[in-house]
Amino acid sequence: MTEHAEGHDHGLPPKSSVKRWLVTTNHKDIGTLYIVTALFFLVAGGLLALLIRTQLWSPGGTILGGQGYNQAVSAHGLLMVFWFISPFAFGFANYVVPLQIGAKDLAFPRLNALSYWLYLFSGLLFMASFFLGSTFAGGWTMYAPLNVPTFIPDIAEVGSLAAILALVLFVASVTVSSVNFLTTMYRMRAEGLRMRDMPMFSITILLTVWMMLFAFAALLAAFVLLSADHLLGTVYFSNDSGGSLLWTHLFWFFGHPEVYIVFFPALGIMAETFQTFSGKRLVGRKWFILAMLLVALQSFVVWMHHMFLTGINLPIKTIFMATTIGISLPFDLMIFSLIYTLIKGKVRFTTPFLFSLGGVLLFIIGGITGVFLGAIVLDYTFRGTYWVVAHFHYVMVGGVTALIGGLYYWFPKITGKMYDEFLGKVHFGTYFVGFNLLYFPMFVVWETPRRVFEYDAGFTLWHRIATIGGFLLAASFLVMFYNLFKSLHSDAEADDCPWEYASSAEWTVPSPPPLENFPGIASYADGKLSFLDRSAADGGAAGDRATDGGTDQAADGGTVTRLIRSADPVGAEVYETTETGHADHASYWPLIVSATAFVTFLGLSGVAKPYVVWPFLFALPVFIGYIGVEGMRRDGLGWAHYLCWALAAVTLAGVAVLFGIDKGSLAAGFAGASPYFYITLVGAATGYASLVAMGWESFSVPEPAIAERWPFAAVENTKLGMWFFLGTDVVLFGAFIGSYLFMRVANGWAHWHEELIPAAHTTLPGLINTYLLLTSSFAVVIALVAARRRNQRALLAYLALTFALGVGFLVNKAIEWEHLFNLHGGAFEGGWTFTTNVASSTFYVTTGLHALHVVVGLLITLFLFVRASRGAYLGEGNAETIEYFGLYWHFVDIVWLFLFPLFYIL
């Protein structure tokens, strides 16, 4: 970036400053952070892989003990699958997708930064689990019952829970990112850029985030239930009536789409590079896109082929065998499309192309060997052997190979420097040979059992070849890091478009691109890429173009354009002096919120069960009181701020009284608390305060005046983002309800109610809560009407009514739970608690998750009330925030309408 542009970075420090990378919310900076961080976790996971291969040099190796080997295998899988592959791909997505679709940034820059920092701190929490006795050692799939406390060594309990909570934090990051990308790609495309005309990489990212939105919500449900088993003593996965099978269903409902979540971005890179380095547009492009869509849909109906060894009946297994074979057919079409594109063109064997081609070849081998596992009879033989290990890595690392090609492909654009082509090819050669030396021998000695280091002595030679291949593969990455580091600090400047046939919009801007990407508003209105003068959006001549000469640029494929620019390559005066709606690109709060989440979860991993909820209750007054503090600072002191401080004091006193009653006395309670309790308390308190502070900042960038928004032209960005978020919540609650139904059927529908639920569990508390929540929904509707009519008094009154009804719901639920906890006599002499049986576990956790949503809604209501008391949200153009809150609150009420009959009537 030129010095001139660097000086107009809208509050951001220069890139040479550490502060820049701590406060940035710009998509290109966040993309760079994702790529660098993912490579760090690649190194961590790779070192664990080398430990595994060293252990396997001889049967019964001596480098690691049993627990150490199990930790290495489990952590290697988790790091690679969760913290390396997908985040690596989404580093490119963050950087490139807004450029490819003609957007200045993602729709919610601060949420984009929050997503990254949550990702980083989730990975750090996972790494910290090694130092908390032992990390989780039950395999990366975390199969039950090996994932519950009963089957985890005492030394590993804290570290295992830390690893589980790290995964919860990671899924939160993924959810935020998915909502952001979907909103951006549907609402902020350049004028005239239809969905089907987006570059192939952007299309693959769109399909990927749709899969992520639903698959990771199911995974979050699994991890929340598993966390409840650890923190609350529930028996979801430790009961002998379907608990293990339930985990397998939940995990693989996520797990098989995850294969395509990993591979689709790689497929997009293959398509981009094959087009660029063959000089031909992708053959059968629309069929290629349709095939990807079919795979994305089918990916959710094949998960049970991972469960052929379970007791599921044969007709069901046969159906899933057919769906598994069926999902391979669209992939055949895509592979032939890529191959035929090369046949039609003139191939240039650059480093990015070689890695993309290598990725195709590895994936073909992985796909062919996977067909064996899709057949029930053969799966009985191969499951649990090294055949699966080899197949899995050929598929997953096939995707990684193309992603590395993407790193070389976009390295000149990201850095403005050109890598060393010779070293790039050396990297590919050592990488490809090393990988195949490592994994192909596993097909030969497929009878080696997975996850153990004992094997037949006759297999020793092949395992040693594999180990040598593993170290050669690791050495290839040393070549890559040396090449990229040397190139970054060299004088080899890259052209804006170093590839002769590159055809997407990112190649029309300088390398690296300026802060807001383009010298004007990107438009495809006339079928080619051009740039409107930004003043046109503010009433200037709609036809003004700022292309500075040159030829036009197609959206994907076709002729390449290089814009001809003056001495100032950014054209900064064109858009920085005429644009009025710049985004603020600097904020510390995403970093701080994520750091406090790290501290909170670190503490929670070691908190004793009787103390689990108390740090959050003691921290609650901080949230309430800090609303008053921040509100006074931002909006000026008002009566509502005094109300917040009084409510905070009352809440603190109430929590202290209840804590003293629960523990015998306040002093005894604090004396019995472990250091983890105080770590959790500090994290929760600072987290609450930082959320309040972040809540005062703008989450979205100004919407472009001219953009392609089909099919959501009538839906504002924040509302659409809320819809997508609630979509994940639908899957989350659907997984909880599905788990309840699964366990009830497994235990017998009538037996459940007759033997596992006490007679004291009556309908009346649920009926009262139903009336309370329905009334509160009407109150929110009237509050929105009052806001639009600028009636401040009515707005405050109905927000207060909503808050009071929500509190009433929680109080009624607390009374109900206290009664059930303290039952005496009969089959439930010790009370009906979290740990009593699977029926109590499902009741408390599912309705408790809903109650937690109510608590979040009440805290938001209080925030809105305080701001409304100072005149916020009044008028037709300012009431949207009340509307967005209403969407959330109505959703919470609708969920209760499903939970009430399930848990109180049926």
N, C-alpha and C positions, 0 to 999 in steps of 0.2 A: 504494500500500500504506500502511496506517495506521502511525502511529509505534509502536503496540503490537506489530504484527506484525513491523515492521522490527527490533525489538529481540529477536526470537526467531527469527533466521535461521540458527540452528545453526552458528555459527562464521563465517558470511559477513559481510564488512563491508557497510555501507550501499551502495546503488546509486550514490550520489554519489561514492564512492571509486573511484579507478582500480584499486586492489587487488581490489575485488569482481570486476571483469571479467577479471582475470588468473587468479584462483583458482577461479572459480565452476564448478560442474558441474551446476547446476540447468537443467532442460530449457528453461525460459522465458528464462533469461539466454543460454543457448547459441543458442536460436532468434533472439533479438534480435541477437546477434553475427553470425550467418549473414546475416541480412537486411541489416544495415549494411555488412558486408564485400562482399556480392554487389553492392550498389549502388555501392560504390567501384570494383569491377571493371567494372560497367556504364559508369561514367564513363570509365574508361581505354579500354575497347573502343570507346565512342562517339567519343572524340577521334580514335582511329585511323580510324574510319569517316568522320569529317569530312575528315581528310587525304585519304582515298581519293576522296571525292566532289569535293574541291577539285582534285585531280589530273585528274579526269575532266571538268572544266569545258570544256576544249578537247581535241581529239585530240592525243596526245603531250604532255600537260601538263608543266609545268616545275617544279612544286613539289618533286617527289621524283624521285630517280634510279631506275634499274631495281632495284637491290638494296633501296633504301629502300621502294619501292612493294611489292615482294614481301614484305618484312618486315611492312609495315602490313597487307596483305591476310591474310597467314598469322596474324599475332598477333591481329588483330581476330576472325577466325573462332574461334581457339582460346580466347581470353578469353571470348567470348560463349557458346560452346557448353559449355565446361567450367567456367569460373569464375564465370559469372553465372547462367545460366538455371536449371540444376538446383539449385545451392546456394541461390538465391533461393527456389525452391519449398520446399526442405527447411528453410529458416528458418521458414516457416509450419508445416511438418510438426513440427519440434521443439517449437514453441510450442503448437500446437493439438491435435495427435493425443493426447497423454496426457490433456488436458482432455476431449476428446471421448469417450474410451473409459473415463474414470473412474479413471485411474492417477495416483499421486503424482508419478511421474517415469518416465523410461525405465529399462529393466532394468539398464543398466550406465552410470551417470552419468559415471564417469571416462573410459570409452571414448567417450562422447558428446563430452566436452570434448576428448579426444585427436583425435577426428575433425575437430572444428572447427579446432584449431590446426594439424593437418596440412594442412587445406584452405588456411588463411591463408598458411602458410609455403610451400606449393607455389606459390601465386599470386605471392608475393614473389620466389621463385626464378625464376619465369617472367619477371617484370618485370625482375629483375636481369640476365637474359640479354641484354637490349638493351645493357647496359654492358660486356659481355664480347666486344666486337668487333662482333657482329651476332647477333640472335636467329635462330631457324629461319625460313627464307624459301622453303620449298618447298610452301606451301599448307597449309591447316588439315587436310586429309586425309593429308598427309605421304606421298604416294605414292612408292613405290620406283621407280627407284633414286635419286630426288632426295633421299631421306632418309639416304643412306649417305655416308661421308666422301669417297669418290671424287668425288662430284658436289656437294659443299658447298665453297664458297670457303674458303681457309685462314683468312681473317679471321673467318669465321662458325663454325668448328668448335667452339670452346669454348662459345660462346653457344647453338649448336644443340643440343649435348649437354645443356647446362643446361636448355633447354626440354624435352627428352625426359625428363630425370630429374625435372623438375617435374611432368610428367604421371604418372610412376610414383608420386610422392608423393601426387598427387591421387587416383589410383585406390586407394591404400592407405586414404586417408580415406573414400572411398566404401564400401569393403569393410567397414570397422569400423562405419560408420553403418548399412549394410544389415543386418548381423547384429544390431545393437542394436534396430532397429525391428521386425524380424521376431520376435525373442524377446519384446519388449514386447507386441506386438499379439496374439500367440498365448497369452501366459501371464499378462497383467496387466489384462485387460478387467474392467470392473465385473461383479459377479454378475448373471447373467441377460441380459447383453448378448451375443447371438449374433453370429457373424461377419457374417451377412447384414443384421443390424440396425444395424451401425455407421453413423455419418453418412457421406454420400457422399465427403466429402473424405478421411476415414480409409480408406475402401475403395480409393480411387484410389491412396493412398500405399502401401497393402499390396501392390497389384498392381505398383506402380512399383518397390518395393524387391526384389520377386521378380525382375523383369527386370534390375534393377541387379546383383543378386547374380551372375547368369550372364553378362550382356553385358560388364560391366566386367572380369570375370575373363579373358575372351577378349582384351579390349583390353590388360590387364596383360601377358598372354603376348606380344602383339605388341610392346609397349614394352620388355619385358625382352630379347626377341630383338634388337630394334633397338639397345638399349644394348650388348648383347654385340658386335654388329657394330662399334660405335664404340670400346668399351673394350678388347675382347679381339682384335679383328681377324677375327672370324668372318665367314662369307660367306653368311649366310641370304638377304639381300635384294640382294646385289650379284652373285650368280651369274646366269648367263644361261639357266639351265634351270628356270625357274619362280619365281625369287625375287620378281620384281615382282608376279606373280599371287598368290603366297602372302600378301604384305602386304595386297593388296586383299581377299582372302577374310577374313583376320583382322580387318581394320579394319571392313569393312561387316557382318560378323557382329555386331559391336558397334553399328555406325553406324545401322542401321535401327531396332533396338529403342530406340536413344537418342532417336529422334524421338518415340516414345511415352513414354519415360521423361521427356522434357520436357513432353509434352502432357497426360499423365494427371493430374498435380496441377492443371493449369489446368482440365481437364475437371471435376475435383472441385469447384473453386471456382465454375465455371459452374453446376453442379448446386445447390450450396449457395445461391448468390446468386439464382438463378432461383426456387428455392423460397421464399426469404425475401422477395423483392420482388414476387412474384406472389401470395403468400399461399396457394399450393397445393403439395401434396406432388408430387414428381417423378412424372410420368405414366409408367407402364410401368417402375417402378423395378427390379424383378427382371430384366426383359429388358435394361435398361440395364446392369446389373451383368454379366449373362451376355455381352453384347456386348463389354464391356471385357475380360472373361476370354478371349474368343475372339481379340481383337486382341493381347493379351499373348502368347498361344501362337503365333499366326500371325506375329508380328513376327520370330521366329527362322527363318522359312522363306521370306523374301522378299529376302534381302540381295543376291542375284545380279542383281537388276534394275539395280543400280548398275554392273554389269559387262557390259552388253550389247555394248560396243565391244571387248571382249577376244576371245580366240580360243576361248572356250567354245562347244561345238557347239550347233546350232540346237534340237534336241529339249530339251536342258537349259534353254536360254533360254526356250523356249515354256512349260515347266512353271513357271518363275519368273514369267513374264508372267501366267499364270493365278492364281498365288498372290497376286501384286500386286493384280490386279483384285479378287480375293476378299476381301482385307483391307479394302477400301473399304466392303463391304456392312454389317458391324457398325457402322461409323461413321455410315452413313446412318440406321440405327435410333436411334443416340444423338442425332444432330442433330434428327431428327423428335420424339424424346421431349422435348428441351429446348424446341423451338418449340411443341409442343402444350401443354406446361406453361404457357407464357405465354398461349396462347389461352384456356385454362381459367380463368386467374386474372385479377386486376386488377393491372396492372404499375405499380410506383412507380419512376420514372426517377431513381434516385439515382446517384451517381458509381460505386459498385461495380458496380451493374447495367449502367450504360452501358459500362464497360470489359469486362464479361463478354459482353454482347451484341456489342460490337465484335470481341472475340476469336472468337466464333462466325462472324461474317460474314467475317473475314479467313481463318479456317480453311477455310470453304467454298470461297472463291476458290482457296486453296492446294491443296485437295483436287481440285477440278475440273481445274486446270492440271497437277496431278501425274498424272492419268490418261493424258495424252499421253505422259508419260515411261515409263509402264508398258507401252506398246506398242512392240515391238522396232523396227519400221520408223521410227516417229516419233522414237524415242529416238536413232536414228542421226543424225537431223537436228538435234534440239534439244540433245543432250548437248554440253557445252563452250560453250554460248551463254548469253546473259543471260536466256533463258527459265528456265533452271535456277536462276539467281540469284534471280529474282523469285519463282518457285514456292517455293523453299526458305525465303525470308524470310516469305512469306505464311503458311506452315505454322508455322515456329518463332516468329515474332513474334505470330502469332495466339495461341499459348500464353502468350507474355510479356504480351500485352494483358490476358488474364484474370488473370494473376498480379498485375498492377498493381491490378486490381479487388480482388484479395484483400488487397493492402496497405491500400487504403482501407477494406475491409470489417472487417478485424481491427485497424486502427489504434486505434479507441476501446478495444478490449479490452486491447491491449498497453500503451498509454500512459495510459489513463484520461482522455484528452482527445479532443475532437471536432474533426475537420478542418473547414475552410471549404468548404461545399458548392458555393458559386458558383465558387471557384477550382478545385475539383475538376472541375466541368463545363467550365471554360475549358481545363483540362489535357486533358480528353478530346477536346474539339473540335480543339485545335491538334495533338494527337497523331494523331488519326484522319486529319485532312486531310493533315498532314505525311507520315505513313507512305504513304498512297496516292499522293501526289505523288511520293514517292521511288521507289516500286517498281512502280506500274502502268505508267509509261512504259517500263519494261524489257521488258514483254510486247510493246510496239509496236516497239521496236528490238531485238528478240530476237536478231537476227543479230550483234550485238556479241559478240566473243569474250570469254570469261571470263579473269580474272586478268591482263589486259594493259591498258595505258592508251592504246593505239592503236585508233582506230575510224573508220569512214566519216564524212567531214565532214558528210554529209547527216543524220547522227544527232545533230548537236551540240545542236539546240534541245531535243530530248527529254532529253538528258543534263543540260542546264542546268536544266530543270524538275525533274529528279530531285535535282540538287544543292540547289536551293532547298528542295525538300521535306525533304531531309536536315537542313538547318539549322533548318527549322520544327519538325521532330520533336525535335531537340536542345533548342530553345527551350521546348518543352512540358514537358520534364523540369525546366527551371529553375522553371517555375510549380509543379510538384509539390514540388520541394525547398523552395521558399519557403513553400508552403502547409503542409507537414508541420512544418517548423521553427517557423513562426509559431504553429501550433496547439499544438505541444508546449509552448511557453512562454506560452500564453494562459491565461485563466481559464475557458475553455469546457470545464467538466468533462463527461465522458460518463457517461451512465447505465450501470448494469451490463449492461443489454440495450437499446441504442439503436434496435434494429430490431424493429418491431412483430411480425413473424412469424418471427424467428430461433428455431430449434427444437433446437439441439444443446447439449450440456452445458456448453460454455465460457461460455454466456450466463447461467448460473445462479450464477456466482460474481462477486465484486467485480472492478472494472476499475481497475488491473491485478490479476490473481489473487494470493492469498497464496502463500507459498513452497511449501506442500504441497497447494495447489490447492483442496481441498474442506473443509467444516466437519465432515466425518465420512467414513466409508467409503462411496463411491458404490455404489449397488445398483439393479438393475432387476428384482429378484426378483419383484416384484408387477406387472411390466409397465410401471411408471413410475419415473422417477428419484427416488430418495430417498436419505437419508444415514444410515447406521448410526452410532450412537455408537461411537467407536473402542474404547471399553472393552469393547464386545460381542465384539470379536475376541479379547480376552484373557479371555474367560469371562463377560462381562456378558450381559444379556438380549438374545437375538438379535433381538428385535423392537423394540428401542429405536430411535427415529428422531430425527434432529436436523435436521429440515427447517425448524424455527422458523416453522411455519405456511405458508400459501400452497398452491398446487395442485401436482399432480405434473407431471413433465416427461417427454415421450416421447423415445425415443432419437434419432429422426430424423423430421422432419415432425410434423404434428399441432399440438397446442396449446402455446403458450408459457407458461413458468412464470417468475415473478419471486419469488425467496425474500424473505419479509418478515423483516428483521433488526432487532436492537436497535442502540443507539448504536455498539457495536463490530461493524462489518460483517463482520469475519473470523470472529468466534466463536472467538478463539484459545484461550480457556480450555477449550473443548470438546475440542479435539484435541491441544493441546500438553501438557496435563497428564495425559492418559490414555494417550497413545501411548507405547510403550516401544521401538519399532524405528525410530527416525529415521535417515535416511541422513545421512552426513557430506557436506556440500555444498562443501567447500573443499579444493583441492589444487593445488599449483604444478606437480606432475610432468607432467601432460599438456602444459603449455606448454613445460617444459624439454625433454622428450623430442622434441617437434616442432621446437624451435629447434635442437637438436643434429642432427636429421635434415637441416634446412636447411643447416647448416654442412657436414655430411658430403657432401651432394650438390653443394653449391657447389664444394667442393674436388675432388670426383670428376670434375666436368666438365672439369677441366684437367690431370688426372694423366696422365702418359705411360703407354703400354700396359705397359711392363716393370715399372711400379710399382703397378699397379692394386690387387693383392691385399694388398700389404705394409702399408698403414696399418691395415687391419682385423686383420691378424695381430698387429701390434705393440700394438694396443689390446686384444686379447683378454685379456691378463693383468690389465688393469684390471677387466674384468667379474668374473673369477675372484677377484681380491683383494678387490674391493669387496663381494662376497657375505660374505666374512669380516668386513669392517668393519661393514657394516650389520647383519649377524647378531649381532655382539657388542653393538651398540648396542640392538638390539630385543629380543634373547632372552637376553643375558648371555653372557660369554665361555665358550667350550667348546673341546674338542679339535678339532672339525671346522673351527673358524675358523683354527686354526694350520695345519691341512691345506690349507685354501684358499690361505693365504699362501705356503706351500711350493710348491703346485702352480702358483701365479701366477709365482713366481720361476723355476721349472723351465721353464714355458712361454715366459717372456720370454727366457731364455738360449737355448732351442731356436730360437726365431724369429730371434734375433740371429745365431746360427751359420748358419742356412739363408740369411739375408739376405746375410751376408758371403760365403758360397760362391757365391750367385747373382750378386752384383755384383763379385766379385773380392776385396773386403775390406769390412769394416763402414764404414770411413772413406770409401772410394770410393763406396759405395752412398749414404750420406747426402749426400756432396758433389754427387752427380749428381741428387739429388732437387730438384724444383721447389717453389716456395712452395705450390702446390696440394696436394702430398703432405702437407705439414705441416698445412694447413687440414683435409684429410680425416682425418688422424691425430687432431687435436684434437676434431673433431666425433665421430669414432667412439668415442674414449675417453670423452668426457663422455656420449655417448649410451648406451654400455654401462652406465656408472655410474648414470645416471638411470633406466634400465630396471630395474636391480636395486632401486633405492629405490622405484620405482612398484610393483614386484612385491610389496612388503610391505603395500600398501594394499588395502582391500576394493574390488572392482570393481563389485559389484552392490548394489542397495538391498535391504533386507529384503523378502522376498516377502509380498504381502498375504495375510492369513489367509483372507479371503473373496474369491474372484475366479473369473471364467469362464476356463477353460483348455483348452477343447476346441480341437483334437484332441490336445493334448499334456499332458493332466492328470497323467500319470504321469512326466513328464520335468522335472527341475529346471531352473531358468533357465540356469545356467551350462552344463549339459550340452547343452541345446537350442542355446545360442549356439555351443558347440563344433561341434555337428552342422552348423549353418548355415555356419560358417567352413570346415569341411572340405568342404562342398559347393562353395564357391568354389575350393578347392584341387583338387577333382576336375576342374572346368572348366579350371583353369590347366594341370594336367598333361595333360588331354585335348587342349588346344590345342597343347601341346608335342609330344605323341605324334602328333596329327593333322598337324602341320607336318613331322615326320619322315617319316610315310607319304606325304604329298603330294610332298615332295622326292624320296623314293625312287622313287615311281611316275614322276615327271617325268623322272628320270634313267635310268630302266630298272631294274627290280627286280634282275635278274641282274647287269647292268653295275655296279650299286652295290657288290655284294659282291666281284665279280671284279676291278674296276679301281680302286675308290676306297678300299678298306680293306686294310691290310697283313696279311700272313699272321701276323705277330706278335700280332695282336689275337685272342687265343684265348678259349675259354670258361672256363678254370680260375679266373681272378680273380673273374669274376662268380659262379661256382658257390660259391666260398669265402664271398663276401659274402652270398650267399643264406642259407647256413647260419648265418652270424653274426647276421644280422638276425632270422631266425626264432627262434633261440635267445634273443635279447634280448627278443622279444615274450613268450615263455614266462616269462622272468624278471620282466617287468612284471606279468604276471598273478599270479605268486606273491607279488610285493611288495604288491599290493593285498590279497590274502588275509591276509598278515601284518599289514598296517595295520588291517584290520577286527578281527583277533584281538588287537590291542594288543601284538603281538610286535615290539618295537622293534629288537631285534638282527637278526631275519630281514628286517625291512623295509630296514634299512641294508645288509644283505648283498646283497639282490637288486637294490636300486638301484645299488649299487657294481658288481654283475655286469652290469647293463644298460649302465652307463657304460663299463665295460671292453670289452664287446662292440662298442659303438658306436665307440669309439676304434679298435678292431681293424679295423672296417669302413673307417674313413677312412685308416688306415695302409696297408691292403691296396690301396685305391684310389689312394693317392699313389704307391705302388711301381709299380702298373700304368701310371699316367699318365707317371711319370718314364721308364719303359722305352719307351713309345710316343713320347714327345717326342724321344728320343735314338736313334732308329733310324738305321742306316747301310747304304747300299747299296740297289741296286734302284731302284724308282720313288719311294721315299720316303727319298732320301739325306739330306735335311735334317730328317728326323723327321716324325712324323705329329702335327701341332700344331693349334691352333684355326684357323689360317689356311690349312691345306693344301688342303682341299676341303670341299664341302658335307657330305660324310659325316662328316668329323672334327668339323665345327662342330656338327652335330646330336648326335653322340655326347657330346662334352664338355659342351655347354650343358645338354642334357636330364639326363644323369646328374649333372652338376655341380649343377643345381637340386635334385635329390634329395639330394645330399651336403650341400647347404646346409641342407635340412630336418633332416638327421641332426645337423648341428652345433647347430642351434637346440634340438633335442631333448636333446642332451648338456648344453647349458648349463642347460636347465630341470631335468634330472636332478640336476646338481650343486647347484642351488638347493634342490631338494626334499631332497636328502641332508643338506645343512647344517641345514635347518629340522627335519628328522626327528630329527637327532642331539640336538635340544633338546626332543624330546617331541611335536612337531607330527604331525598326521595319524593319530593312534592312536585307534581306536575306530570303531564303526559309523557314528556321525554325523560323524566328522572325516576319513574316508578318501576323501571324494569327490574331493579334489584329485588324489590318485593315480589315481583312475578317469578323470578328465578328461585327465590326461597320457597315460594308457594309450590313450585314443581316438586321440590325435594320433600316438603312437608306432606303434600298429597300422596306422594309415592309411599312414604312411611305409613300413612294411614291405610292405603290400599293393601300393603303387605299385611297389616294387622287383620284385615278382613279375610285373608287366607289363613293366618295363624290361628285366629279365634276358633273357627270350626274344627280345624285339625287337632288342636290341643285341648279343647274344652268341650266339644260336642261329640265328634265321631268316636 
